Amino acid sequence: MAAKPAIVVYGNCVGGFLTGHLRQMPAVVEHYDIYWFRSFVAQSKGDEPLDLGALSRCEILLEQVGNFRDDVQRRGGAHFRDIPVPPNCRRLRFPPPFMNTLWPFVASDPRSDSAVRPWIEEGPYPRYVCNSLILEIMKEEKDPARVYERFNAIRIKDRVDLDRLHALTMAKIRGLDRDSDVRLGDFIERNFQTRRLFHMQIHPAGPVLRYICEEIFGALGFLNALPEGHLDEIEHGRGPGAYDAPIHPEIIEHFGLEWARDLSYCHFAEGYFSYDEFIRRYIRFDWTPLLYIGAHLAARDMLLEAEAILVEAARRPHAPSSVFHKLGNVRQRLGWPDAARAAFVAAAYAPRSFHYL
């Protein structure tokens, strides 16, 4: 049987998102093999090594533009864009979505870097949720309560010209648009004040993902291949990424972001937290290592080991409800329905977040 023609997607997590949805279209899968080639760290979790021979069958290349530092040399010895595709291959370029405007103080936190283990890839607080102002204060002040007070006393407008930052952000977005077939600048400019477009600087939310899917799948003639209601699910779904970056209240006020008032922010499997809770937890570096170890073991089908670790986590004072939910899920997979039910009941009475000591 002759090999099918290929659709190759080159890009970051949005490329993976597009690949996943292409694979949910039976009419597309029937006619094409679909590949995702990451534009960032090779052999990451979920990575798919690309058989470069598939490029000879590539009929459609969805290529994310941008200056990516990828490890293609490990896979074939050449930069992806230098590898030839058939002359009749259709190439559709799209930009990497990002939004610097709402998060001007992104920084790496050495505490998080030192916590990285095989069971937590990015550290409990990835750089996109860390805050350079807080880190600056912590060089002088060790009491978390005092750090919080001093951070709260800072006037953001004294530290950054928010309108200038937004203008620079939009200029960079429009610069990438010029190299793309799908353009995001107008959509972001029109909607960022009235809709939640990003969970953090580089992870778009549902409205952006729906727009990208409509533009790309529409250009390819694939929109009718999507299951009914699928675009609505994309718009209201979470999309890539398992954490949010909190938006400073002064930034919310400055841009009149009504949608951002009283938001809860996701922190991996730990749960959702108000702005105040999230900032206090970050200053104290609160997290639950045993939860991540248990989830890591469960993902590798080491269920008995995962159950034991999660039981230990559940016994800790003020264990968050997410520990009990994960424990219940593991017990269900083990075929222990009564024990699973007990864990889910306990989750209902567990704190949504840590108590402040």
N, C-alpha and C positions, 0 to 999 in steps of 0.2 A: 504494500500500500504506500503510495507516494506521501511524503511529508506535507503537512499543511503549510501554507504561507504563514509568516509570523508578524505579530504586532510586538514591537519592542518599546518599552517605556524606560526612559533614562531620567532619573530625578531623585529627589529626597523623599521624605515620608509622604508628600502629596503624590509623587509618582507611584508609591506603593498603594495609596488609597485608590488612585485611578485604576491600577492593575486589578485590585480586588473587585472593583465594580464592573470592569470589563469581563471578568470571569463569572459574573453573575448574570450575564446575558447569553442564554442558550444559543440564540441565533448567531452571535459572534463567535462563541467557543466552537460551534460546529464547523466554522470555516477557517479559524485561525488558531495557532499556538500563540500564547501570550506570555511574555517575559518581562520581568522588572530588573533593571540594572541600576543599582544604587549609585548615587553621585557622591556618597560620603562613606565613612569608615568601612572598609571591606570586611566581610565576614561578621557583620553585626548580627544580633539576634533577628531572625526572620529573613536573613539575606538569602538570595538565590543566585548561586554561581551561574554565570551566563555561558552557555555553549556558543562560542563565537561563530561556530558554523551556522547557527540560526540566523546570523545577519545576512547570509547569502539568500535566505528565504524571506527577508524583511520586506513587507509591502507597506507597512505603516510604522513610522518612527515618531513617537511622542517624546520630544526632547526638551528638558527643562534648561533654560539658559541660566548663565551666572558663572562666577569664578569659583568652581568647586575644586577643592583639593582632594582628589580621590586616589585610591591605591590601585589603579588599573594595572600598573606594572606587574602586580602580583598575579594578575589574571590572564594577561596576554601580551604584556610588554609594550603597549601603546596606549595613548590617551583615547578614550572612547570616540571622540569626535574625529580622530585620525583614522579610524577603522572604516574602510569603505563599505557602503551599503549599495544594493543594486541601483542603477541609474534611474529606474522607474519607481523607486521607493518614495512614498509620500511622506514628507517631513512636516510635522506640525509642532511649533515651538511654543512653550508656555513659561511664564516667569515663576520664580520662587516667591510665594506670598510671605510678606513680613510687615510688621508695623512697629516702628521705633517710638512713635509719638507718645504712647501711653506708658512707656517703661524707660525713662531716661537714665536710670542708675543701675543697669545690669552689671554684674561683677561676679567673678569667681570667688568662692569662699573656701579657704584652705581646710576648714573643718569638714566640708562636704567631700572635698577631694580625698582626704585621708580616710573617709568612711567607705569608699568604693571597694566592693568585694565581688566575687563571682555572682552573688545572689542579689546585687543591686548595681545596675550598670552605670547610672549617672550620679550616684550619690543621693542622699535623702533630700538635699536642696540643690538642684541643678542651677547653673549660673543664671539662667533666665528668671529665676525667682529670688535670687540673692540681691542685695542692695548695698551699693558702695557707700552710701551715707551712714548706714548702720555699721558697716565694717570699720569706717573711719572713727566713729564714736567708740567702738569697742576696743580700739587701740589704747584709749585712755580710761575707759570706764568698764569695770567688770561686773557690776551689779545689773542684772537684766532689767530690773524695774527702772533704774536710773537711765539705762540705755534707751529704753522705750520713751521715757519722759523727754529726754534730750532730742530724740528723733522726732517726736511729736511737735516739739517747739520750733523745728526748722520750717521756714517759709520756702516752699519749693521754688517760687518765682524769684527768690534771691539767688538760687543756685543754677537755674536754667531758664532760658527764654523759650517757653513752650511753643509759641507761634513760630519762632525761627526753627526749632527742632522739627515741627510738623512740616514746614516748607521744605526743609532738607530731606525729610523722609519721603515726601511726595515726589521730589525731584529725582531721588534714587529709584523709586518705584516706576516713574515714567521713563527713566533711562533704560530700565530692563524691558519695559513695554516696547520700546523702539526696536528691540532685538527679537520680539515675540510676535506670534500670530494671534495669540490670545492676550488681551490687554486688561490689566486690573486697576490701573490708576483711577479712571473715572468712577468705577464701581466703589472703590474704597473711599474716595473723596466724597461721593454722594451719601454714603451710608454710615461712615464710622461714628458719627455723632448720634445716630438714631438706632443703631443695631449693634449687637455684639458680634464683631467680625473676627476677633482673635481671642484665644485663651491665654496666649503669651506671645512674645515677640515674633516667633517663627512658626507657631501652630495656629492655623486658621480654624475658625469655628464654622458651623453649618452653612450660614449664608454665603460665605466665600467659596466653600467647597461645592455648593450647589451651582453657583455661577460658573465656576471652572468646568464642572461636569457638563452643564448645559452648553457652554461654548465649544468644548472639545468634542463631546459626543454628537452635538448638533452638526459641527463641521464635517464629521465623519459619516453622518447619516445613520447614527446608532441610537438616537433618542427613542425611536419606536421599539427598540429591542429591550429597553429597560422595563422591568416589572412595573405594573401599575402602582402608583403612589411612591415609587422609589425615590424620586427627587425630593418629595416632602420628607421622607425619612432621613435623607442626607441633610437637609436643612435643619432638622430638629435633632439630629444625632450629635454625638460628641466630636467625631472625627479623630485624627491622629493625636497622640499625646495623652498622658495620664496625670497631668498636673496643670494648674493654672498659676499665673502670676498676678498678685494683688495690685490693684490700681490705686494710687494715692488719692485720698479724698479731694485734695486741692486740684489735682488734674481732672477729676470728675467734674468739679465745679467750673474750672476754667473753660472746658469744652462743652459744658452743659450735657453731660452723658447721663440722661435720665435712666437708660437701661442698666447703668452700672451702679446705681444706688442700691444698697442692701444686697449686693451680690454675695454668694457663697463661693469659695474658691477650693477647688479639688487639690488634694495633696496625695498623689498616688493612691494606694489602697487605704490610707489612713482615714479618709473621709473628707467632708466639706466643712470649711471654716469661714467665719466672718473675717472681714479685713483685720479687725483688731485681734482676733484669735490667731490668725495666720502670722501676723507680724510678731506677736508675743512668742509664739511657738518657734518661729525662726530665730529670734534673738536668743532664746534658751536652747536652741538646737534640739527641740523635742522630736522624737520619732520612735518607732517601735521595731527595732532590728529583728526580733523573733518573728514578727509578722512577715517580713520580707524573706527570711530564711524558709519559713513554712511554705510560702507561696512558691519559692524557687524549687523546693523539693516536690511539691504537688505538681508543678509543671513538668517535672521529669518522672512522674508516675511513681515516686517514692512515697506512697500514701501513708504507710504506717509511720515512717519517720516524720512526715509532715504533720500528722495528727499529734504525735507526741510533742513536737516543738510548739504547735499552736495551743495545746493544752497548757503548756508552761507559760506561754504568753497570756493566756486567758486568766491565769492565776495571779498575774501581776496587778498591783493596785491601779485602779482607774484604767484598765485595759479598754481601748475603744471598741465600739460595736463592730468595726470591720474585722477584728480578730475572730469574733464569734461567727460572723457570716462566713469567713474563710474556713473556719473549723467545721461549720455545718456542711459546707460544700464538699470538703474532703471526706467527711463521714458518709455523705450520700454516695460518693464514688466508691467508698469501701463497702457499701451495702448495709450500713448501720442506720436504718431510718429513725429508730427511737432516739439514738444518741444525736443524730443530726437535728431532730426536732428540738431537743433540749438546748442545743447550741443556738438555734435560731430564736428560741424564746428568750434565752439569755441576752441575745443581741438587742432585743427590744428594750431591755432595762439597762443596758450598758451606756456609758456616756458617749455622746457623739464625738467628743474631743477630750483632750486631757484637762483635768482640773488644774487651776493655777495654784501653785503651792506658795 
